[in-house]
Amino acid sequence: MKEYLITFHTHYDSLVCMRAVNKTDNAKTGELTAKLVPVPRSVSSSCGTALKLIFKEGLAFDKDYFSQFDYDAFYFLSEDGKYVEV
């Protein structure tokens, strides 16, 4: 599985994005899981809400899909357990 984290400027923006992602076919079939989580301290010292995306193997991450949302940054969870900005 591949895990990504998207940070946003506001809680509202993260909620709008999560709702849209959960309406996609990939989410409905279980190939993609999206849930709101607190922003990890390793990513930002400010509090906030992030969207965690978990992709099953074989499903590609399409950053262009998220251009319609007002996000702050994208992160990939590396093999050593650290978030790396994409």
C-alpha positions, 0 to 999 in steps of 0.5 A: 500500500502507498500512503500520502498526506495532503495538508490544507490551509483550512479544516473546511478545505480538507473536509471538501476534498475528503468528501469528493475523494470518497465519491470516486469509483476507486474509493467506492471499490475500496482501492483508495481510502481517505480519512481526516487526521491531525497534521503530524508534528513531523510535517508541521508544528501548527495544528490542523487537519490533513487528509490521509490517502491510502492506495492499494498496490497498482493504483497510481496517485494522480496529483492533477486530480487535486488541483481543483482543491485549495491544498497546502502540500502533498507528502508521501510516507517513505519506507523509513516512516517519514513523510517526504514532500512530493 
